[in-house]
Amino acid sequence: MKGRLHDLLASAVVFLVALPLCIGVAIASGVPPAMGIVSGILGGIVVGSLAGSPLQVCGPAAGLAVIVFEIVQAHGLAALPAVVLVCGLLQLVAGRLELGSYFRAVAPAVVQAMLAGIGVLILGSQLHVMFDATPAAGGVENYMSFPSLLLDIVSGQRRELLYPGAIGVSSLSVIFLWNIIRRHLPGAMGLIPAPLLAVLLGTVIAQLNGWSVTRVTVPTGVEALVTLPSSQTLVRLLEPGVLLSAVALFLIASAEGLLCAAAVDRLHDGPASDLDKELVAQGAGNIAAGLLGGLPVTGVIVRSTANIDAGGRTRLSAILHGVWLTSAVLVVPQIMEYIPVASLAAVLVAIGWKLIDVDVMRHLHARDRGEFAVYALTLTAITLTSLLNGLVVGIVISMLRLAWTASHLEILIDEGPNRIDLDMLGAATFVRVPELTQALEKLPAKRHIRVHFEHLRYVDHAVLELLGDWEEDYQRDGGQVSIEWHELRRRATPVATQRLTGTLTASSRIQR
């Protein structure tokens, strides 16, 4: 009973966090706010009931707002339900095939660049929305046009945007200040979510001053809230572009949701998430979202963290937060229509800023310059083109880097008075045979040469053949060679291992 009470209180906190985010993400995605609320409800009730990560809270995420916006721009709002439906079906199949863990097999630099790129794009677009201005389609255009927007407001050409701007800046200030203050507050005070305070402040300012600003429009009644797919919507599934968008959404939503589940596991002491079960649950949620006209759902770290911090212990807290969202939109939708869009945009600006994690950049730069280069190039590609194109660039670059690393061989030669030490670092494969041959041929004759393999990760049969033949030739000419063949046992391919154990004879080597 005590656990149920903890879940009940946690669900209330998550509801207060989720409500402004559902509406804000919908606006950032370029769709009606009702679609965000529908997804919040489904993320809580449907995904929460089936989840493999019980303490994770799913719903519309700022991380998906960018790709949803791109899909709507490319194919129109009418195609979105079909895209979400196919995304859910793919997730369901992938979960049943136990492919959940494979979505975490992405280079960390690409994942971090994806999150930072989402932050850059959200920040650029929502800065405009915070002033009731219409954002451009691209990230670069948004940043380049923002100074002129501010200049127009200050010069009086667009003075009407001063009021939503004041609301947005005030809301943004509250978010940053409250996140600093709440750490030092005792008890339940620290659980009050900053987005809720920002929205309340913006609403009060707009109402007290009677300012004419853009406000949220929420439909009343289930009929207006839910949009069932038509035959025309399902026909869109035959379009290659729509199917490609669905696959892209499937990959991004799944990766984000499962990475979020892994992050949630680090926040509590309970059992680890079942990623395959979680993927099935998110697939079911997205199938429902596609059929009922909602945004795609995935794991949301902001809500999940709020759930755990507020004492959530089971999946009941996530389910109940969906129930509270349903009650709010059915019972008091008129109250939500007082909310200024500028306040919701400020919430998303804060989220975008948080996604651009400078500490991650510093860590990558200090740990591995190559990884940092992948990060920087991926982030640049996302900013200059789109989220999907940037991710493709990042994955290709990381694969090329992996191929280079897997085949890279560094040969170090230390010539001393009594012997020459030859050390190989990296991977000794057939593609490095010419390079290794040249290095061996340049060694002076009739010396004692010791070959080291401590830093060699891998060796294949071609290199092993070369070393064996060179050893015989060099010693025949009066030199002395010490090769640590035992060091190769752990690094050699199965065929190369035969050479080490003596089962691969000279005649069989010639036949090869």
BAFI-969236 format. One line per field, with one value per residue (C-alpha): residue in one letter; residue number from 1; x, y, z. Coordinates in nm, 2 decimals, decimal comma, always signed. Layout:
residuo (a ...)
num (NUM ...)
px (X ...)
py (Y ...)
pz (Z ...)
//
This chain:
residuo (m k g r l h d l l a s a v v f l v a l p l c i g v a i a s g v p p a m g i v s g i l g g i v v g s l a g s p l q v c g p a a g l a v i v f e i v q a h g l a a l p a v v l v c g l l q l v a g r l e l g s y f r a v a p a v v q a m l a g i g v l i l g s q l h v m f d a t p a a g g v e n y m s f p s l l l d i v s g q r r e l l y p g a i g v s s l s v i f l w n i i r r h l p g a m g l i p a p l l a v l l g t v i a q l n g w s v t r v t v p t g v e a l v t l p s s q t l v r l l e p g v l l s a v a l f l i a s a e g l l c a a a v d r l h d g p a s d l d k e l v a q g a g n i a a g l l g g l p v t g v i v r s t a n i d a g g r t r l s a i l h g v w l t s a v l v v p q i m e y i p v a s l a a v l v a i g w k l i d v d v m r h l h a r d r g e f a v y a l t l t a i t l t s l l n g l v v g i v i s m l r l a w t a s h l e i l i d e g p n r i d l d m l g a a t f v r v p e l t q a l e k l p a k r h i r v h f e h l r y v d h a v l e l l g d w e e d y q r d g g q v s i e w h e l r r r a t p v a t q r l t g t l t a s s r i q r)
num (1 2 3 4 5 6 7 8 9 10 11 12 13 14 15 16 17 18 19 20 21 22 23 24 25 26 27 28 29 30 31 32 33 34 35 36 37 38 39 40 41 42 43 44 45 46 47 48 49 50 51 52 53 54 55 56 57 58 59 60 61 62 63 64 65 66 67 68 69 70 71 72 73 74 75 76 77 78 79 80 81 82 83 84 85 86 87 88 89 90 91 92 93 94 95 96 97 98 99 100 101 102 103 104 105 106 107 108 109 110 111 112 113 114 115 116 117 118 119 120 121 122 123 124 125 126 127 128 129 130 131 132 133 134 135 136 137 138 139 140 141 142 143 144 145 146 147 148 149 150 151 152 153 154 155 156 157 158 159 160 161 162 163 164 165 166 167 168 169 170 171 172 173 174 175 176 177 178 179 180 181 182 183 184 185 186 187 188 189 190 191 192 193 194 195 196 197 198 199 200 201 202 203 204 205 206 207 208 209 210 211 212 213 214 215 216 217 218 219 220 221 222 223 224 225 226 227 228 229 230 231 232 233 234 235 236 237 238 239 240 241 242 243 244 245 246 247 248 249 250 251 252 253 254 255 256 257 258 259 260 261 262 263 264 265 266 267 268 269 270 271 272 273 274 275 276 277 278 279 280 281 282 283 284 285 286 287 288 289 290 291 292 293 294 295 296 297 298 299 300 301 302 303 304 305 306 307 308 309 310 311 312 313 314 315 316 317 318 319 320 321 322 323 324 325 326 327 328 329 330 331 332 333 334 335 336 337 338 339 340 341 342 343 344 345 346 347 348 349 350 351 352 353 354 355 356 357 358 359 360 361 362 363 364 365 366 367 368 369 370 371 372 373 374 375 376 377 378 379 380 381 382 383 384 385 386 387 388 389 390 391 392 393 394 395 396 397 398 399 400 401 402 403 404 405 406 407 408 409 410 411 412 413 414 415 416 417 418 419 420 421 422 423 424 425 426 427 428 429 430 431 432 433 434 435 436 437 438 439 440 441 442 443 444 445 446 447 448 449 450 451 452 453 454 455 456 457 458 459 460 461 462 463 464 465 466 467 468 469 470 471 472 473 474 475 476 477 478 479 480 481 482 483 484 485 486 487 488 489 490 491 492 493 494 495 496 497 498 499 500 501 502 503 504 505 506 507 508 509 510 511 512)
px (+0,00 +0,29 +0,44 +0,11 +0,11 +0,46 +0,35 +0,04 +0,25 +0,51 +0,25 +0,12 +0,47 +0,53 +0,19 +0,29 +0,61 +0,45 +0,16 +0,36 +0,61 +0,34 +0,20 +0,54 +0,68 +0,37 +0,42 +0,79 +0,70 +0,47 +0,15 -0,16 -0,11 -0,38 -0,14 +0,11 -0,14 -0,27 +0,09 +0,14 -0,17 -0,06 +0,29 +0,17 -0,11 -0,02 +0,36 +0,36 +0,14 +0,38 +0,71 +1,03 +1,17 +0,89 +1,03 +1,08 +0,81 +0,73 +0,56 +0,63 +1,00 +1,19 +1,44 +1,19 +1,04 +1,31 +1,25 +0,87 +0,90 +1,11 +0,86 +0,56 +0,75 +0,84 +0,51 +0,25 +0,06 -0,17 +0,12 +0,24 +0,00 +0,11 +0,47 +0,41 +0,21 +0,48 +0,74 +0,54 +0,51 +0,88 +0,95 +0,71 +0,88 +1,23 +1,14 +0,99 +1,32 +1,51 +1,70 +1,68 +2,04 +2,16 +2,02 +2,28 +2,56 +2,61 +2,93 +2,89 +3,02 +2,74 +2,47 +2,61 +2,62 +2,26 +2,15 +2,35 +2,23 +1,87 +1,95 +2,09 +1,79 +1,53 +1,71 +1,73 +1,36 +1,21 +1,39 +1,17 +0,86 +0,94 +0,87 +0,56 +0,76 +0,75 +1,08 +1,25 +1,28 +1,66 +1,88 +2,13 +1,85 +1,70 +2,02 +2,11 +1,76 +1,73 +1,94 +1,73 +1,42 +1,55 +1,64 +1,29 +1,14 +1,37 +1,33 +0,95 +0,88 +0,74 +0,67 +0,38 +0,63 +0,77 +0,50 +0,54 +0,92 +0,89 +0,68 +0,93 +1,24 +1,07 +0,97 +1,32 +1,47 +1,25 +1,36 +1,73 +1,69 +1,46 +1,69 +1,96 +1,74 +1,56 +1,87 +1,88 +1,51 +1,39 +1,12 +0,85 +0,94 +1,24 +1,01 +0,81 +0,91 +1,07 +0,86 +0,54 +0,65 +0,76 +0,42 +0,23 +0,44 +0,39 +0,01 -0,02 +0,18 -0,03 -0,36 -0,28 -0,15 -0,42 -0,15 -0,25 -0,02 -0,06 -0,21 -0,25 -0,56 -0,69 -0,99 -1,27 -1,41 -1,27 -1,40 -1,20 -0,89 -0,86 -0,81 -0,87 -0,68 -0,86 -0,81 -0,62 -0,38 -0,31 -0,25 +0,04 +0,22 +0,28 +0,50 +0,87 +0,95 +0,69 +0,83 +1,18 +1,07 +0,91 +1,23 +1,43 +1,18 +1,20 +1,58 +1,59 +1,30 +1,42 +1,77 +1,66 +1,41 +1,65 +1,94 +1,70 +1,61 +1,98 +2,02 +1,72 +1,88 +2,16 +1,93 +1,78 +1,88 +1,61 +1,64 +1,78 +1,55 +1,44 +1,53 +1,34 +1,02 +1,06 +1,09 +0,77 +0,60 +0,71 +0,60 +0,26 +0,24 +0,34 +0,09 -0,18 -0,04 -0,06 -0,41 -0,54 -0,35 -0,07 +0,30 +0,55 +0,64 +0,97 +1,15 +1,18 +1,46 +1,31 +0,99 +1,17 +1,41 +1,11 +0,94 +1,23 +1,31 +0,95 +0,96 +0,81 +0,86 +0,66 +0,50 +0,18 +0,32 +0,37 +0,02 -0,14 +0,03 -0,14 -0,47 -0,42 -0,34 -0,67 -0,86 -0,71 -0,78 -1,14 -1,24 -1,05 -0,93 -1,03 -0,77 -0,49 -0,60 -0,47 -0,12 +0,10 +0,29 +0,59 +0,62 +0,62 +0,88 +1,09 +1,07 +1,20 +1,47 +1,59 +1,58 +1,77 +2,04 +2,07 +2,11 +2,41 +2,63 +2,97 +3,11 +3,06 +3,26 +3,54 +3,54 +3,55 +3,82 +4,04 +3,98 +4,00 +4,06 +3,93 +3,60 +3,57 +3,62 +3,33 +3,12 +3,21 +3,15 +2,81 +2,69 +2,79 +2,61 +2,29 +2,30 +2,37 +2,13 +1,88 +1,88 +1,84 +2,11 +2,35 +2,30 +2,38 +2,70 +2,79 +2,74 +2,94 +3,22 +3,23 +3,23 +3,52 +3,71 +3,64 +3,77 +4,08 +4,14 +4,09 +4,35 +4,59 +4,94 +5,22 +5,58 +5,83 +6,20 +6,45 +6,81 +7,04 +7,41 +7,34 +7,01 +6,72 +6,37 +6,08 +5,74 +5,40 +5,10 +4,74 +4,62 +4,85 +4,63 +4,70 +4,64 +4,96 +5,18 +5,35 +5,42 +5,56 +5,76 +5,94 +6,01 +6,16 +6,37 +6,53 +6,66 +7,04 +7,18 +7,34 +7,20 +7,00 +6,64 +6,37 +6,01 +5,75 +5,37 +5,25 +5,07 +4,93 +4,55 +4,51 +4,72 +4,60 +4,75 +4,91 +5,12 +5,21 +5,33 +5,54 +5,71 +5,78 +5,94 +6,14 +6,26 +6,39 +6,56 +6,72 +6,86 +6,99 +7,19 +7,36 +7,12 +6,94 +6,57 +6,37 +5,99 +5,75 +5,53 +5,34 +5,23 +5,04 +4,83 +4,57 +4,58 +4,58 +4,30 +4,22 +4,42 +4,71 +4,69 +4,76 +5,09 +5,18 +5,10 +5,30 +5,00 +5,03 +5,33 +5,55 +5,38 +5,03 +5,15 +5,27 +4,93 +4,76)
py (+0,00 +0,23 +0,16 +0,25 +0,58 +0,66 +0,58 +0,80 +1,10 +1,04 +1,02 +1,37 +1,52 +1,35 +1,47 +1,83 +1,78 +1,61 +1,84 +2,15 +1,92 +1,73 +2,06 +2,22 +1,92 +1,92 +2,29 +2,24 +1,95 +2,17 +1,98 +2,06 +2,04 +1,77 +1,53 +1,58 +1,52 +1,20 +1,07 +1,16 +0,96 +0,66 +0,67 +0,65 +0,40 +0,17 +0,18 +0,20 -0,12 -0,32 -0,16 -0,36 -0,05 +0,01 +0,34 +0,49 +0,73 +0,75 +1,01 +1,27 +1,37 +1,69 +1,45 +1,34 +1,69 +1,76 +1,46 +1,49 +1,85 +1,73 +1,46 +1,70 +1,95 +1,68 +1,48 +1,68 +1,63 +1,38 +1,13 +1,14 +0,88 +0,63 +0,70 +0,65 +0,34 +0,17 +0,28 +0,10 -0,21 -0,22 -0,18 -0,46 -0,69 -0,59 -0,65 -0,99 -1,08 -0,97 -0,70 -0,45 -0,46 -0,39 -0,04 +0,05 -0,06 +0,29 +0,49 +0,71 +1,01 +0,97 +0,94 +1,24 +1,44 +1,34 +1,47 +1,79 +1,84 +1,80 +2,06 +2,30 +2,27 +2,30 +2,60 +2,78 +2,72 +2,78 +3,11 +3,24 +3,08 +3,23 +3,57 +3,44 +3,44 +3,16 +2,96 +2,87 +2,51 +2,49 +2,53 +2,77 +2,99 +3,02 +3,14 +3,38 +3,54 +3,57 +3,89 +4,06 +3,96 +4,12 +4,43 +4,46 +4,43 +4,69 +4,93 +4,91 +4,74 +4,44 +4,58 +4,34 +4,06 +4,24 +4,10 +3,73 +3,79 +3,93 +3,63 +3,39 +3,55 +3,56 +3,19 +3,10 +3,29 +3,11 +2,77 +2,84 +3,00 +2,74 +2,46 +2,62 +2,70 +2,37 +2,18 +2,36 +2,33 +2,08 +1,81 +1,84 +2,20 +2,07 +1,84 +2,12 +2,10 +2,41 +2,39 +2,41 +2,72 +2,88 +2,81 +2,93 +3,26 +3,31 +3,26 +3,49 +3,77 +3,74 +3,74 +4,03 +4,25 +4,15 +4,10 +3,97 +3,67 +3,34 +3,08 +2,71 +2,56 +2,24 +2,05 +1,95 +1,60 +1,27 +1,31 +1,62 +1,49 +1,16 +1,14 +0,80 +0,71 +0,73 +0,52 +0,81 +0,80 +0,43 +0,47 +0,70 +0,38 +0,30 +0,60 +0,52 +0,85 +0,79 +0,44 +0,57 +0,83 +0,55 +0,35 +0,66 +0,73 +0,37 +0,38 +0,71 +0,66 +0,31 +0,42 +0,71 +0,51 +0,23 +0,46 +0,64 +0,31 +0,24 +0,58 +0,52 +0,20 +0,40 +0,61 +0,33 +0,01 -0,21 -0,47 -0,38 -0,30 -0,57 -0,39 -0,63 -0,60 -0,23 -0,21 -0,41 -0,18 +0,13 -0,04 -0,09 +0,27 +0,39 +0,17 +0,32 +0,67 +0,61 +0,48 +0,76 +1,05 +1,11 +1,19 +0,91 +0,81 +0,72 +0,72 +1,07 +1,12 +1,44 +1,27 +0,95 +1,14 +1,32 +0,99 +0,84 +1,16 +1,18 +0,82 +0,62 +0,25 +0,06 +0,10 +0,23 +0,59 +0,60 +0,46 +0,70 +1,00 +0,90 +0,89 +1,24 +1,37 +1,22 +1,37 +1,72 +1,73 +1,60 +1,79 +2,13 +2,19 +2,56 +2,62 +2,50 +2,75 +3,03 +2,91 +3,13 +2,95 +3,17 +3,00 +2,65 +2,76 +2,88 +2,53 +2,38 +2,64 +2,52 +2,16 +2,24 +2,42 +2,12 +1,88 +2,08 +1,93 +2,11 +1,87 +1,58 +1,78 +1,83 +1,47 +1,34 +1,59 +1,49 +1,11 +1,06 +1,32 +1,08 +1,03 +1,41 +1,45 +1,21 +1,41 +1,75 +1,63 +1,47 +1,77 +2,00 +1,78 +1,78 +2,16 +2,23 +1,97 +1,77 +1,53 +1,22 +1,33 +1,43 +1,09 +0,91 +1,12 +1,04 +0,66 +0,65 +0,85 +0,63 +0,31 +0,45 +0,53 +0,18 +0,03 +0,25 +0,16 -0,21 -0,21 +0,04 -0,09 +0,11 -0,03 +0,10 +0,01 +0,08 +0,01 -0,05 -0,15 -0,52 -0,58 -0,42 -0,42 -0,42 -0,35 -0,37 -0,18 -0,21 -0,48 -0,67 -0,77 -0,85 -0,49 -0,40 -0,66 -0,42 -0,18 -0,45 -0,60 -0,27 -0,22 -0,57 -0,53 -0,21 -0,38 -0,42 -0,77 -1,01 -0,85 -0,98 -0,87 -0,92 -0,89 -0,78 -0,83 -0,70 -0,41 -0,60 -0,65 -0,89 -1,08 -1,27 -1,56 -1,34 -1,14 -1,46 -1,62 -1,31 -1,32 -1,69 -1,66 -1,35 -1,53 -1,82 -1,60 -1,36 -1,64 -1,82 -1,50 -1,51 -1,30 -1,39 -1,35 -1,38 -1,38 -1,42 -1,67 -1,74 -1,38 -1,44 -1,72 -1,48 -1,25 -1,48 -1,59 -1,97 -2,03 -1,83 -2,03 -2,34 -2,19 -2,13 -2,49 -2,63 -2,79 -2,57 -2,71 -2,54 -2,74 -2,64 -2,28 -2,30 -2,45 -2,15)
pz (+0,00 +0,08 -0,26 -0,43 -0,24 -0,37 -0,72 -0,69 -0,57 -0,84 -1,11 -1,01 -1,04 -1,38 -1,50 -1,41 -1,60 -1,90 -1,97 -2,09 -2,27 -2,46 -2,59 -2,65 -2,84 -3,06 -3,14 -3,21 -3,44 -3,64 -3,55 -3,34 -2,96 -2,94 -3,11 -2,83 -2,56 -2,73 -2,74 -2,38 -2,28 -2,49 -2,37 -2,01 -2,04 -2,33 -2,31 -1,93 -1,91 -2,13 -2,06 -2,01 -1,83 -1,57 -1,43 -1,77 -1,88 -2,25 -2,46 -2,73 -2,70 -2,79 -2,95 -3,21 -3,27 -3,53 -3,75 -3,71 -3,83 -4,13 -4,21 -4,20 -4,42 -4,67 -4,69 -4,52 -4,19 -4,34 -4,40 -4,03 -3,89 -4,16 -4,08 -3,70 -3,76 -3,97 -3,71 -3,44 -3,65 -3,71 -3,34 -3,26 -3,50 -3,39 -3,03 -3,10 -3,29 -2,98 -3,16 -2,88 -2,77 -3,13 -3,12 -2,86 -3,10 -3,23 -3,19 -2,88 -3,07 -3,32 -3,05 -2,86 -3,18 -3,26 -2,92 -2,96 -3,31 -3,19 -2,93 -3,19 -3,42 -3,14 -2,99 -3,32 -3,41 -3,07 -3,02 -3,30 -3,16 -2,82 -2,99 -3,17 -3,50 -3,76 -3,77 -4,09 -4,21 -4,16 -3,86 -4,02 -4,15 -3,80 -3,64 -3,92 -3,92 -3,54 -3,51 -3,77 -3,59 -3,27 -3,46 -3,61 -3,26 -3,11 -3,40 -3,37 -3,71 -3,53 -3,19 -3,14 -3,09 -2,78 -2,56 -2,63 -2,62 -2,27 -2,16 -2,32 -2,17 -1,83 -1,85 -1,96 -1,67 -1,42 -1,56 -1,52 -1,18 -1,04 -1,15 -0,94 -0,64 -0,62 -0,53 -0,19 -0,11 +0,14 +0,09 -0,17 -0,27 -0,47 -0,67 -0,83 -1,20 -1,36 -1,68 -1,48 -1,30 -1,63 -1,79 -1,48 -1,48 -1,85 -1,82 -1,53 -1,70 -2,02 -1,83 -1,59 -1,87 -2,12 -2,39 -2,73 -2,77 -2,94 -2,71 -2,71 -2,88 -2,73 -2,88 -2,64 -2,63 -2,74 -3,10 -3,15 -2,98 -3,17 -3,54 -3,69 -4,01 -4,34 -4,65 -4,80 -4,51 -4,55 -4,92 -4,84 -4,72 -5,08 -5,14 -5,11 -4,94 -4,67 -4,61 -4,59 -4,34 -4,13 -4,13 -4,03 -3,75 -3,64 -3,61 -3,43 -3,19 -3,10 -3,04 -2,83 -2,63 -2,55 -2,47 -2,23 -2,07 -2,01 -1,86 -1,63 -1,51 -1,37 -1,17 -0,95 -0,78 -0,92 -1,20 -1,53 -1,83 -2,07 -2,39 -2,62 -2,41 -2,40 -2,78 -2,81 -2,57 -2,76 -3,08 -2,94 -2,83 -3,17 -3,34 -3,12 -3,19 -3,56 -3,54 -3,31 -3,47 -3,22 -3,23 -3,21 -2,85 -2,70 -2,37 -2,22 -1,97 -1,82 -1,72 -1,62 -1,39 -1,24 -1,18 -0,99 -0,80 -0,69 -0,55 -0,83 -0,77 -1,03 -1,37 -1,19 -1,18 -1,56 -1,62 -1,38 -1,53 -1,86 -1,67 -1,53 -1,88 -2,01 -1,73 -1,78 -2,15 -2,11 -1,79 -1,80 -2,16 -2,14 -1,87 -2,10 -2,37 -2,14 -2,19 -2,41 -2,68 -2,59 -2,25 -2,40 -2,65 -2,36 -2,21 -2,53 -2,56 -2,21 -2,32 -2,64 -2,45 -2,21 -2,50 -2,62 -2,35 -2,35 -2,10 -2,35 -2,61 -2,37 -2,26 -2,62 -2,71 -2,42 -2,46 -2,83 -3,10 -3,36 -3,18 -3,14 -3,51 -3,58 -3,33 -3,48 -3,84 -3,75 -3,55 -3,84 -4,10 -3,88 -3,85 -4,21 -4,36 -4,15 -3,87 -4,09 -4,34 -4,06 -3,89 -4,22 -4,25 -3,89 -3,93 -4,25 -4,10 -3,79 -4,01 -4,22 -3,90 -3,77 -4,10 -4,08 -3,71 -3,78 -4,06 -3,93 -3,85 -3,70 -3,72 -3,47 -3,51 -3,23 -3,34 -3,04 -3,02 -2,96 -3,13 -3,32 -3,17 -3,41 -3,25 -3,43 -3,31 -3,43 -3,67 -3,90 -4,20 -4,56 -4,67 -4,47 -4,62 -4,87 -4,59 -4,36 -4,64 -4,71 -4,34 -4,31 -4,63 -4,49 -4,18 -4,18 -4,24 -4,00 -3,68 -3,39 -3,45 -3,19 -3,30 -3,04 -3,06 -2,72 -2,88 -3,18 -3,16 -3,46 -3,71 -4,02 -4,22 -4,49 -4,24 -4,05 -4,38 -4,45 -4,11 -4,13 -4,47 -4,37 -4,06 -4,26 -4,52 -4,27 -4,06 -4,37 -4,45 -4,11 -3,90 -3,58 -3,53 -3,21 -3,28 -2,99 -3,16 -2,83 -2,82 -3,15 -3,02 -2,87 -3,17 -3,47 -3,69 -3,68 -4,00 -3,86 -3,54 -3,74 -3,84 -3,47 -3,37 -3,66 -3,84 -4,14 -4,33 -4,58 -4,86 -4,75 -4,74 -5,10 -5,20 -5,05)
//
